[in-house]
Amino acid sequence: MKYTTLGHSGITISQICLGGMSFGEPSPNFHQWTIGPEETQAVIARAYEQGINFIDTANCYASGTSEEYIGRALKSLSIPRDKVVLASKVYFNEGNLSKDAINREIEGMLKRLDTDYLDLYIIHRFDYTTPIEETMEALDALVKAGKVRAIGASEMYAYQLHNMQVVAEQNNWTKFTSMQCHYNLLYRENEREMIPVCRQFNMALTPYSPLASGHLTRSTWDSSSKRSITDAVMKSKYDAFRENDEAIIHRVAKIAQDHGTPMARIALAWQWARGIAAPIIGCSKPERVDDAVAALDVTLTEEELAFIEEPYVAHELVGPLARPGEKPLAGTTDPNKNNQPGR
């Protein structure tokens, strides 16, 4: 395993983050493809054996059962607490990012994960209803209290991240050390503004959906997997640009054939080549963990990187909550309703 530092936090993380959205009780109206506690434990066991120490989840994943399954697995496997870096997210809950919500939700997370501190507390979206100062001060207080080691951010507009970091700087509060944004070969819009802002503030990039919900793992667009059939959010994120993006997929397949390796490894190798600290990989089987780890041994030339990237065209934004009064963006729910996220 290869390791890096989580932004300016000083926390050492594996260059693969195990995503927790695949864990938990299935929901008939949302994620129908999650796995149970025994399967979750098997995946976490393999990840730990392979040197992966970074696990990401959220308070809303599978209505909190993702966190419960992770906490239970770590305890059952007798994995020392200081050997893992646990991250969870707050926003899709009552009160969003208000001080009361941030303080209430961390307590629930710690209980479900069966731990007395969280390594990385991430805001899942930008909150249009709570003053930035209230959110940042509440997060800082948790760091000072020892309940949280570092804080991170997820989907938002780049100017919103910049504003939040500036408020933290002006008040000597803890700044975000990581950004979990949508980034893969089929969606590179964050290269325009978000990633440069993250570089400015020495933040680690830990993108979700590095394999574009499976589209970068196979040469055909459609799949018969349960997720592909039932995940409407996935379809909203990618189907609109299918005609153009299939050309990228075909080029990934060509490079994979040249290397004699699965397409997923090429897509992940591209992430590290572009400076990503730790892409978040969702695994429903232990073998998927092995595949992801094997990608660390793949090196792409500049010519291969350019060949894969060349067909890309500008996409509609995916992920951030739309500003009040604007139409919702793909990859999330109505910003005026406190519903489940796309990820």
N, C-alpha and C positions, 0 to 999 in steps of 0.2 A: 504494500500500500504506500501511496505517496501522501504527504501531509503538507499543509500550508497554515497560515495564520488567518483567523477570522477578522479581516480588516485591521483596525487599530486596537482591538480588544486584548491582544496577546493570547487569545485562546487558540490552541492547536486543534485543527480539524482535518479529517481525512478529505481527500479531494473528490470523494463521492459522498453525497448526503442521502441517507435512506429516507424516502418519503413515506409518510404515514397515512396518506389518503386512501390507500388500498386496505387499511386495517379497520375493523369495526363491524358492527351489526349492519347488514344491508338495509337500505331503505327502499320501499316499493315506489316511492315518488322521486327518489334522487339517485344515490349511488347504489345500484343493485349488484355491483360486481366486487364488493369488498370481501375480505376473507376473515375466517373465524380466529379465535384465540390460539388454538393449537398451530394453525398454519402461520399465524403472525409470529409466534415464538420460533418456529422453524426458520423463517426468513431472517429474523433478528439474530438467531444463533449463527447462521451462515455469515451474515454481515460482520458480526463481531469476530468470527474466525478469520475472516478475510482482512481484518484490520480497519473496517469502517467504524468510526466512533461518533459519527454525526447523524442524529435522527431528528426529523422534522415532522410536526403534526400541527393540529389546531383545535381550539376548543369546540369548533363546530363540525369537525370531521366525524361522520357517523354519530352525530349527537353526543360527542364526548367519549364514545366507546373506543375510538382510536387511541386516545390517551390512556384509557383504562387497560387496553390490551398491551400497549407498550410497557406500561408500568408493571403489569403482571408478568410479562415475559422477562424483563430485566431482573425481577426478583426471583423468578423460577430458575433462571440461568445463573444466578449468583454472580452477576456482573457487577463489579465494584462501581459505585456511583461516580467516582472521579475518573473512570475510564470511558465515560460516554458524555457527549455534548448534546443536551436535550433542548430543542427549540419548539415553541408553540406560539400560536397567534391569537390575537384578540381583535374584535370589531363586530363580527356577526353575532351580536348578543344585545340584550337590553342595555341601552345607554351608550352603545358604541365605544367611543374612546374618552368618555367622561372620566373624571377622577374616580368616582364611585364605581364605575364599571371596570376600570383597569384594576382597582384594588380587589373588587369582588371576584373577577374572573381569574386572577392569579391564584387565589386561594383554591378555587375549584380545580385548576390545572394541577397544582401541587398535590392535591388529594388524589386526583385520578391517576397521576403519574407515580404516586407513592414516593414522593421526594420532598425535601424541605427547601429546595431552591431550583430555579430554572436557569440554565446557562444563557439562553437567548430568548427574550420576550419580543415578539414581532407584532407590529400593528398590521393587520390584514388589508386594510384599505385606509384612505384618507377620510377623515370625518368632517363633513361640512357643517355639522351642528355644534361642535365643541371647539372653543378657542384653542389654538395651537399651544399657547402658554399653559393651559390647564393640562393638556395631554403630556407635554414634555416634562413638566414639573412632577406629575404623578409617576411617570416612568423613572425619572431621576431618583425620586424618593425610594422606590423599590430597590434600585441599585445600591443606594446608600444604606438601606436596611439589610442588605445581604440576601434578599429573596430572589434577586435577579443579578446575573453577572454582567450581561450586556444586553443592548436593545437593538432591534433591527426593524426594517420597514419592508413593505410589500407593495403591491400595485397602487400607483398614483401617477399624477403628472409630474414631470421633472421639476417644474417650478415649485410644486407643493413640497417636494422633498427638500429642495434648496431652502425654502422658507422655514421649514421645521428645524433644519440644521443651524440656520442662522439664529433662530430664537434660542436654541440650546447654547450656542456659543456666547451670545450676548448675556445670558444669565448664568453662565458657568455650570450648566446642567449637562448630563450625559448625552452624547450624540449617538446617532445610529451608526452601527459598525458594519451593517450588511444590508443588501437589497435583494429581495426575492421577487424578481420580475419575470415576465414571459419572454423567453428568448430561445430560439432554435433556428435551424436553417430555413424554416418556412415562415418565421416571424422575426424580423431583425429591426423593427421600428425603434427599439430602445437604444440602438447605436447612435441615433440622431442627437438625443439630448440626455436621456436618463443615465446611460453609462458614463458619458463625460462628467456629469455631476457627481456620480459615485466616485469616479477617479479623483475628482477635486477634493472630496472629503475622506479619501483613503478608506473606502468601504469595500468589503468583499462582495462579489457577485455570486449569488447562489440561486440561479434561475430554476423555475419550475417548467415542466413540460419540455425537457431538452430533446425528447424524441417525438415531439408534436403528437402526443396521444397515440403513438404507435405508427403514425404515417411514415416515419423515417426508419422503420424496422422491416419494411416489406416493399416490394417493387410495385404492388398494386394498391390503389387508394382504398378500396373497400375491404372490409374484413368481416368474418362471421363471429368474431368474439362477442361476448355478452356486452362488454363495454361499448364496442363500436355500434352495436345495435340499439342500446338503450341510453347512451350518453348524449342528450340533446345539446348540452353546453359545448361538448367537443365539436359537434357538427357546426354550431354557430361560430366557433372560433376559426375553423379551417375550410369548410366547404365552399365558401364564397370565392376563394382564390384557387380552387382545385385545378382549373385548366392551366394556369401558369405554374403552379407549384409542383405539378406532376413532372415537369421537366427537371426540377431540382432533385426530386426523388429518383428519377432515372439516372442522374449523374452520380448520386450517392451509391446507387446499385452498381454502376460501372466501376467506381473506385473500390468498392467493397470486393468486387470480382477480381480486380487487379491485385488486391492485397490478400485474397483468399480468406476473407473474414466476413462475419455478418455485418449487415448495414448499420445496425445499432452502434457498433463499435466505431464506425467511421463518423457517425453523427456526434458521438460523445467526444471523440478525439478532436473534432472541430471546435467543440466548446473550450477545451483546455488550450488549444492553439490560439484562441481569441481572448485568452486571459481570464477565463472563468475560474473562480476558486473551487467551487464544488457544486456541480449540477445536482438537482434533486431527482433521484431515480425511484420510481414506484415499482415495487417487486411483489408479485403474488406467489412466487415460487422461489426456493433457494437457488435454483439454476439461473434465474434472472440476475441474482447477485453476482454469480460467477461471471456471467457475460459482461456485466458492467465493469467489474474489476479488470477483466482482460483487456478492456478498451484502453486502459492506462498504458499499455505496451505498444499502442498504435501511434505512429508519427506520420503526419501528413506533410508533404512538401508544399512550398508556396505555390507551385504550379497546380497541385491538386486542390488546394484551398480556393484558388481563383477559379478553377474549373467548376467546382461545386457552387460557388457563390454567384457566378456570372448571370444566371437567369433571373435572379431575384428582382422583383419590382415592389414599389411602395404598396403597403397594405393599410387597410382601415385599422385604427387603433383597437386593441383588444385588451381587456383587463381592468383599467382604472374605472372607478365610479364616475359617471358623467356628472358634470357640474349641474346644479339645480336648474331645472328648466330645459335642459338639453336631453336629447333622446339617449336611452341607455346604450352602452357599447357592448359589443359581443364579448362573451367570456365571463359575464357576470350577470347578476339579476338586476331588477329594477332598483335604482339607487334610492327611490322613495319608499321602498319596502325593506324591512329588515329580514331578508330571506337568506337562504344558503348561498354560498359563493360557488363559482365555477371551479375554483380550486383554492 
